[in-house]
Amino acid sequence: MEPRHPARSLLTKSVAAGGIALAALGFTAPAAAAAPAAELTPEAIDAYMTDLHETSGVPGLSVVVTRDDEIVLAAGYGHDSEGEEITEDSPFRVASVSKSFTAMAVMILAEEGAIALDEPVADQLPGFDMADERVDAITPRHLLNQTSGFSDTSIDVVELQDATSLEDYVARLGDDALATDPGTDWEYANPNFNVAARLVEVASGQTFEAFMAERVFAPLGMEHSATRDELIDPGLGYNNLFGLWMPRGAAVDGMLDNSGSGGIITSAADMGRWLITQNGQGPQLVSAEGLAEMHAPSAVQDYGMGWGVEPDGTLVHSGNLMTYNAVEWIDPESGYGIAVLTNGAGMADVTYTAMEALAAMANGAEPAAPKGDALAQIALAALTAAAIALGVIGVVRSRRWAEKRRGRPAWRIALRFIPVLLPAVLFLSYPALVSLISNGRTVTWPSVFYFALPLTLALLVAGLAGAATAAARLVRLRSVGSAA
């Protein structure tokens, strides 16, 4: 079965790919234990989040917990890239958490009769076509359930990165194909929600930006939310390299501004208003039946419309945008909602750690201790240093190595090059390996130089050290052979 939390899964599997070469490493490190909490009080939430912020070292972190129509606590910790203190109103990119917002926009229009959820998208969206006749069977419901047949394996996601608008994005799908028949299988793919956002534009006669502002953010009182950073600038996010958090502009696999798959910028306080309405409380944008329809799993996967559906009836969706992480969670039965946002993406996803701990507290259980990626960072720094040292030793000792193999058969000498060249082969295969174990998600070279930066650098240095050693040995073999 596919993962319920694809954004988190991609990050986890990027780290797991490094485990092919560095199998002995553990990538999350327990730290100072949090005080036990039997209930989700403001004091307990703040104590846990303070510990997590200090333990993880992540620059900026915010949280909101709601119950029914009340915000239990909305708070910020740390700072943004401008040095400003994080508050409950500080803006963050929430990446794939945006998908539940896009689903809401579609459902609003569906209940108004402007979008037919179970009629072909091609009949409702001029310019939507693909090099696959099955495209005519895709419905808006398929898009929101991620059962359209779209897949990173059959769509050129790299080409889509240069799209300048949702209209341009949809047009670029014209030479792509589907991986499966619509409605028969589930695969997480960002094009689903970008096409859905373009459908919102056509059906409403407004830009996606304007529709979200007028029909979603304003009615809920989400005053610190937008679909592009020209309206609300969250600043730069951060990556962790060997314990040093570095501000960086994000590389994006696909268009970002105004995208339906990951363009939302919002705050903890605004996410509180969003969680309340998603739990059927406060101002409502759609009917109770429409809300339930968005929260119901499809026939082929425990995934609703922009929400992963858990066995216990809770709903969750995470997001990763190279330098930002976010997660949202609701429990329709208890009325609790949780959202955690951060401007730092490292080897461990602290937002998911926090959400799981706070959800445990909501159930009266003791949360797991806060954790970060300190052990992984130290281990990878040590391995990087060791690779440099071994590379230097390999080059220095290359003459001695070559002299010992004088007169041996060429095939036996060639076999000796395999171990030193293996790290280089692994590094060159790195994105492909991560893609292979990421359920069809395409992982690009830029992406592995972000949240997995320490692992990527360790593999790069190991590859270069091995290649340098091999080159030095080859030169020495030739000189020894000439001397003979």
C-alpha positions in Angstrom: 0.0 0.0 0.0 1.2 3.5 -0.7 2.1 5.8 2.2 -0.5 7.9 3.7 1.9 10.8 4.3 3.7 11.2 1.0 5.6 14.4 1.7 7.0 13.0 4.9 7.6 9.7 3.1 9.8 11.3 0.4 12.0 12.9 3.0 12.3 9.7 5.0 13.1 7.7 1.9 15.7 10.1 0.8 17.4 9.5 4.1 16.8 5.7 3.7 18.6 5.7 0.3 21.7 6.9 2.1 21.3 4.0 4.4 22.2 1.8 1.4 25.8 3.0 1.9 25.6 4.1 5.5 23.5 1.4 7.0 24.8 1.7 10.5 23.4 5.2 11.1 20.3 6.1 13.0 18.8 9.3 11.6 16.8 10.6 14.6 18.4 11.2 18.0 16.5 11.3 21.2 17.2 14.4 23.4 16.0 15.9 26.6 12.7 14.2 27.8 9.6 16.3 27.9 7.5 16.5 31.0 4.7 14.0 31.0 1.3 15.4 30.0 -2.0 13.8 30.6 -4.0 16.4 28.8 -3.5 19.0 26.1 -3.4 22.2 28.1 -1.7 25.4 26.8 1.0 24.9 29.4 1.7 21.3 28.4 1.8 22.3 24.7 4.1 25.2 25.3 6.4 23.1 27.5 6.7 20.4 24.8 7.2 22.8 21.9 9.9 24.8 23.9 11.8 21.6 24.5 11.4 20.5 20.9 12.6 23.9 19.6 15.7 23.7 21.8 16.4 20.1 21.1 16.1 20.3 17.4 17.8 23.7 17.0 15.4 24.5 14.1 15.4 28.3 13.5 11.7 28.9 13.5 8.7 26.8 14.7 5.0 27.5 15.3 2.1 25.5 16.5 -1.6 25.7 16.9 -4.0 23.4 18.7 -7.7 23.7 18.5 -10.7 21.9 20.0 -14.2 22.3 18.6 -14.5 26.1 17.8 -11.7 27.3 20.2 -8.0 27.8 19.8 -6.3 26.1 22.8 -2.9 27.6 21.9 -1.3 29.3 19.0 2.4 30.2 19.5 5.7 30.7 17.8 9.3 29.9 18.7 12.6 31.1 17.4 13.2 33.5 14.5 12.8 33.9 10.7 15.5 34.6 8.2 15.3 38.4 8.9 15.9 37.8 12.6 12.3 38.6 13.5 10.7 36.7 16.4 8.3 34.0 15.3 4.8 34.5 16.6 1.4 32.9 15.9 1.0 35.3 13.0 4.4 34.6 11.3 3.9 33.3 7.7 5.3 29.9 6.7 5.1 28.0 3.5 3.1 24.9 4.1 3.9 23.0 0.9 1.6 20.0 0.3 -0.7 21.0 3.2 -2.0 23.3 0.4 -3.8 20.3 -1.2 -6.6 20.4 1.4 -7.1 24.1 0.6 -7.4 23.4 -3.1 -9.8 20.6 -2.5 -12.0 23.0 -0.5 -12.0 25.5 -3.4 -13.2 22.8 -5.8 -15.9 21.6 -3.4 -17.2 25.2 -3.0 -17.7 25.4 -6.7 -19.0 21.9 -7.0 -21.8 22.7 -4.5 -22.6 25.8 -6.5 -22.9 23.7 -9.7 -19.9 25.3 -11.4 -17.8 22.1 -11.2 -19.2 18.6 -11.8 -17.1 16.3 -9.6 -17.9 13.1 -11.6 -17.9 14.5 -15.2 -14.7 14.6 -17.4 -12.3 17.4 -16.6 -11.7 17.7 -20.3 -15.3 18.8 -20.8 -14.9 21.5 -18.1 -11.4 22.7 -18.7 -10.5 24.0 -22.1 -6.9 23.3 -23.1 -6.6 20.2 -20.9 -5.4 17.3 -23.0 -2.6 14.7 -23.0 -1.0 12.3 -25.4 -3.2 9.5 -24.0 -6.8 8.9 -24.9 -7.6 7.9 -21.3 -7.4 11.6 -20.3 -11.0 12.0 -21.3 -12.0 9.7 -18.4 -10.3 11.9 -15.7 -12.8 13.6 -13.4 -12.3 16.3 -10.7 -12.9 13.6 -8.1 -10.0 11.6 -9.5 -7.7 14.7 -9.3 -8.6 15.3 -5.6 -8.4 11.7 -4.7 -5.1 11.3 -6.6 -6.5 8.5 -8.6 -6.3 10.2 -12.0 -3.5 8.1 -13.4 -1.0 11.0 -13.2 2.4 9.9 -12.2 5.9 11.3 -12.0 7.0 8.3 -14.1 4.9 9.3 -17.0 4.8 13.1 -16.7 7.9 15.3 -17.3 7.9 17.1 -13.9 11.2 18.8 -14.7 9.5 20.6 -17.7 6.7 21.7 -15.4 9.1 23.6 -13.2 9.3 26.4 -15.7 5.5 26.9 -16.0 4.6 30.6 -15.6 0.9 30.1 -14.7 -1.6 27.4 -14.1 -2.8 27.8 -17.7 0.7 27.3 -18.9 1.2 24.3 -16.5 -1.9 22.5 -17.9 -0.8 23.2 -21.5 2.6 21.6 -20.8 0.8 18.3 -20.0 -0.1 17.9 -23.6 2.7 15.5 -24.6 2.6 13.5 -21.4 0.7 10.2 -20.7 -1.0 8.4 -17.8 0.5 5.6 -15.8 -2.8 3.8 -15.1 -6.5 4.0 -16.0 -8.3 6.8 -14.1 -10.0 5.6 -10.9 -8.1 2.3 -10.7 -5.0 3.1 -8.7 -3.6 5.8 -6.3 -0.4 7.7 -6.8 0.7 10.9 -5.2 1.4 13.5 -7.9 1.4 17.2 -7.7 -0.1 17.8 -11.2 -3.5 16.5 -9.8 -3.9 19.6 -7.6 -2.4 22.1 -10.1 -4.9 21.0 -12.7 -7.6 21.2 -10.0 -6.5 24.8 -9.3 -6.7 25.7 -12.9 -10.2 24.2 -13.0 -11.1 26.5 -10.1 -9.9 29.5 -12.2 -12.0 28.5 -15.2 -15.1 27.6 -13.3 -15.0 30.7 -11.1 -13.8 33.2 -13.7 -11.2 34.4 -11.1 -7.5 33.7 -10.7 -6.7 31.0 -8.1 -5.1 33.8 -6.0 -8.3 35.9 -6.0 -10.6 33.0 -5.4 -8.7 31.7 -2.4 -8.5 35.2 -0.9 -12.2 36.0 -1.4 -13.8 32.6 -0.9 -11.6 30.8 1.5 -9.2 33.1 3.5 -11.6 36.0 4.0 -14.6 34.1 5.3 -12.5 32.3 7.8 -10.6 35.4 8.9 -7.3 34.1 7.7 -5.6 37.5 7.4 -2.0 36.2 7.2 -2.5 33.8 4.3 -1.8 34.0 0.6 -0.9 32.0 -2.5 2.4 33.8 -3.4 5.2 35.5 -1.6 4.6 38.9 -3.3 1.5 39.2 -1.1 3.0 37.7 2.1 6.7 37.0 2.3 7.7 34.2 4.6 11.4 34.9 4.0 14.0 32.2 3.4 13.9 28.8 4.9 16.8 26.8 6.3 18.7 23.6 5.9 20.9 21.9 8.5 24.5 21.0 7.5 26.4 19.3 10.2 24.6 21.3 12.9 24.7 24.6 11.1 21.3 26.0 10.0 21.8 27.9 6.7 19.2 30.2 5.2 18.5 29.2 1.5 16.1 29.9 -1.3 14.1 26.8 -2.1 14.4 24.8 -5.3 11.0 23.8 -6.3 9.9 20.7 -8.4 7.2 22.5 -10.3 5.7 26.0 -10.2 5.1 27.4 -6.7 3.3 30.8 -6.8 -0.5 30.2 -7.0 -0.1 26.5 -7.4 -2.7 24.2 -6.0 -0.3 21.5 -5.0 2.0 23.6 -2.7 1.7 27.3 -2.9 -0.1 28.3 0.3 1.6 30.6 2.7 -0.1 30.9 6.1 0.4 31.2 9.9 -0.3 29.1 12.9 -3.2 31.3 14.0 -4.7 31.1 10.5 -4.2 27.4 10.5 -6.2 27.3 13.7 -9.2 28.8 11.9 -8.7 26.3 9.1 -8.6 23.3 11.5 -11.8 24.6 13.2 -13.8 24.7 10.0 -12.3 21.4 8.9 -13.7 19.9 12.1 -17.2 21.2 11.2 -17.1 24.1 13.6 -17.1 27.9 13.2 -17.8 29.4 9.8 -18.5 26.8 7.1 -17.5 27.1 3.5 -19.4 24.0 2.3 -22.2 21.8 3.6 -21.6 19.1 6.2 -22.1 16.5 3.4 -19.5 18.2 1.3 -17.0 18.3 4.2 -17.6 14.6 4.9 -17.1 13.8 1.2 -13.7 15.5 1.3 -12.7 13.5 4.3 -13.8 10.1 3.0 -11.2 7.8 1.5 -11.5 6.8 -2.2 -12.3 3.2 -3.3 -8.7 2.5 -3.9 -6.7 4.2 -1.1 -7.1 5.7 2.4 -6.8 9.2 1.0 -9.6 11.6 0.7 -9.5 15.0 -1.0 -6.2 16.5 0.1 -6.3 14.5 3.4 -4.8 11.1 4.4 -7.4 9.1 6.2 -6.0 7.1 9.2 -7.5 3.8 10.5 -8.6 5.5 13.7 -10.6 8.1 11.8 -8.2 11.0 12.2 -7.0 12.9 9.1 -3.5 14.2 8.4 -1.4 15.7 5.6 2.2 16.8 5.7 4.2 19.0 3.4 7.9 19.5 2.6 9.3 22.3 0.4 13.0 21.7 0.7 13.5 24.4 3.4 10.0 24.4 5.0 8.0 21.6 6.7 4.4 21.5 7.9 1.7 19.1 9.0 -2.0 19.3 9.8 -4.1 16.8 11.8 -7.7 16.7 12.8 -9.8 14.3 14.9 -13.4 14.8 13.9 -14.5 12.6 16.9 -12.8 14.6 19.7 -12.8 17.9 17.8 -9.1 18.4 18.2 -6.9 19.9 15.5 -3.2 20.3 15.3 -0.9 22.1 12.9 2.9 22.6 13.2 5.0 24.7 10.8 8.7 25.3 10.6 11.1 27.2 8.4 13.9 24.6 8.8 14.1 21.3 7.0 16.7 18.8 8.2 17.1 15.1 8.3 14.3 14.7 10.8 10.9 16.3 10.4 10.2 18.0 13.6 6.7 19.1 12.6 5.6 15.4 12.4 7.4 14.6 15.6 5.4 17.4 17.3 2.1 16.5 15.7 2.4 12.9 16.9 3.4 13.9 20.4 0.5 16.4 20.7 -2.0 13.9 19.2 -0.9 11.5 21.9 -1.4 14.1 24.6 -4.9 14.8 23.1 -5.6 11.1 23.9 -4.3 11.4 27.4 -1.1 9.6 26.6 2.4 10.6 27.5 4.2 12.1 24.4 7.5 10.7 23.2 10.6 12.8 24.0 11.4 15.6 21.6 14.0 14.6 19.0 16.1 16.1 16.3 18.8 15.0 13.9 21.9 15.8 16.0 23.2 12.2 16.0 22.8 12.0 12.2 24.5 15.3 11.6 27.5 14.3 13.8 27.8 10.9 12.2 27.6 12.2 8.7 30.2 14.9 9.5 32.5 12.2 10.8 31.9 10.1 7.7 32.6 13.0 5.5 35.9 13.7 7.3 36.8 10.1 7.2 36.2 10.0 3.4 38.5 12.9 2.9 41.2 11.3 5.0 40.8 8.0 3.1 41.0 9.8 -0.2 44.2 11.5 0.8 45.7 8.2 2.0 44.6 6.5 -1.1 46.3 9.0 -3.4 49.5 9.1 -1.2 49.8 5.4 -1.2 49.0 4.9 -4.8 52.6 4.3 -5.9 53.1 1.5 -3.3 49.7 0.0 -4.4 50.8 0.0 -8.0 54.2 -1.5 -7.3 52.6 -4.4 -5.4 50.5 -5.3 -8.5 53.3 -5.1 -11.0 53.0 -8.1 -13.4 49.6 -9.2 -12.3 46.9 -9.9 -14.9 44.9 -6.9 -16.0 41.6 -8.4 -15.0 42.7 -8.9 -11.4 43.9 -5.3 -11.2 40.7 -4.1 -12.7 38.7 -5.9 -10.0 40.6 -3.9 -7.4 39.2 -0.7 -8.8 35.6 -1.7 -8.1 35.5 -1.0 -4.3 37.1 2.5 -4.7 34.7 3.5 -7.5 31.6 2.1 -5.9 30.9 5.3 -3.9 31.1 7.4 -7.1 28.6 5.0 -8.8 26.3 5.2 -5.7 26.4 9.0 -5.7 25.6 9.3 -9.5 22.7 6.9 -8.9 21.5 8.7 -5.8 18.4 10.6 -7.1 17.4 7.5 -9.2 17.7 5.3 -6.1 15.6 7.6 -4.0 13.0 7.8 -6.8 13.0 4.0 -7.0 12.0 3.6 -3.4 9.7 6.6 -3.3 6.7 5.0 -5.0 7.2 6.7 -8.3 8.0 10.2 -7.0 10.7 11.8 -9.2 13.6 13.1 -7.1 15.8 15.6 -8.9 19.4 16.6 -8.3 18.5 20.0 -6.7 16.2 18.4 -4.2 18.8 16.1 -2.7 21.0 19.1 -2.0 18.4 20.5 0.4 16.8 18.6 3.3 19.2 15.7 2.8 22.2 18.0 2.3 24.5 16.3 4.9 23.9 12.9 3.5 24.4 14.1 -0.1 27.6 15.9 0.8 28.9 12.7 2.5 28.1 10.6 -0.5 29.7 13.2 -2.8 32.9 13.4 -0.8 33.1 9.6 -0.6 32.6 9.4 -4.4 35.3 12.1 -5.1 37.7 10.4 -2.7 37.3 7.1 -4.4 37.6 8.6 -7.9 40.8 10.4 -6.9 42.3 7.2 -5.5 41.4 5.3 -8.6 42.9 8.0 -10.9 46.1 8.1 -8.8 46.4 4.3 -8.9 45.9 4.3 -12.7 48.5 6.9 -13.2 50.9 5.0 -11.0 50.2 1.7 -12.8 51.2 3.3 -16.1 54.4 4.8 -14.6 55.4 1.5 -13.0 54.6 -0.3 -16.3 56.7 2.2 -18.3 59.6 1.8 -15.8 59.5 -1.9 -16.2 
